[in-house]
Amino acid sequence: MELTDEEIRTFMIERYGDFVLYRPRMTAVNFLLWAAPVLLLLIGTYIGLRVIRKQAAQVNDEGPEAGQS
């Protein structure tokens, strides 16, 4: 019994998922896989900016005399 290329491809995808393909099909899982680093970078940048702004606001609220005794 000889299998065709399409049958082999179908078997490999069913067994191992789209990741065995050189050019995976665009699915929700693949999109999430590729988008996750970008999303995490954006979230990290947002959180970092909020922390920096909060610390800067605290320093400004204390005024220049706060560090002097």
C-alpha positions in Angstrom: 0.0 0.0 0.0 1.5 3.3 -1.1 0.4 6.5 0.5 0.1 9.8 -1.4 1.8 12.9 -0.3 -1.6 14.4 0.8 -2.4 11.3 3.0 1.1 11.5 4.6 0.6 15.3 5.2 -2.8 14.7 6.7 -1.5 12.0 9.0 1.4 14.1 10.2 -0.9 17.1 10.9 -3.4 14.9 12.8 -0.7 13.3 14.8 1.7 16.3 15.5 -0.4 19.4 14.7 0.3 22.2 12.2 3.8 22.7 13.6 5.2 20.0 11.3 4.5 22.1 8.2 7.0 24.5 6.8 4.2 27.0 6.3 1.6 26.3 8.9 -2.0 27.1 8.3 -3.3 30.2 10.0 -5.5 29.1 12.9 -6.5 30.7 16.2 -3.8 28.7 18.0 -1.1 29.6 15.6 -2.1 33.2 15.7 -1.9 33.2 19.5 1.5 31.6 19.3 2.9 34.3 17.1 1.1 37.2 18.7 1.9 36.2 22.4 5.5 37.8 22.4 4.2 41.0 21.0 1.3 41.1 23.4 3.5 40.4 26.4 6.0 43.1 25.3 3.1 45.7 25.0 1.7 44.6 28.4 5.2 44.8 30.0 5.8 48.2 28.5 2.5 49.5 29.8 3.1 48.2 33.3 6.6 49.5 33.3 5.5 53.0 32.3 2.8 53.0 35.0 5.3 52.1 37.7 7.8 54.7 36.5 5.1 57.4 36.4 3.8 56.4 39.8 7.3 56.7 41.3 7.9 60.0 39.7 4.6 61.3 41.0 5.5 60.2 44.5 8.9 62.0 44.3 7.2 65.2 43.0 4.5 65.0 45.8 7.2 64.7 48.6 8.9 67.9 47.3 12.6 68.7 47.4 12.7 69.1 51.2 11.7 65.5 51.9 15.3 64.2 51.7 16.8 66.8 54.0 16.8 66.6 57.8 
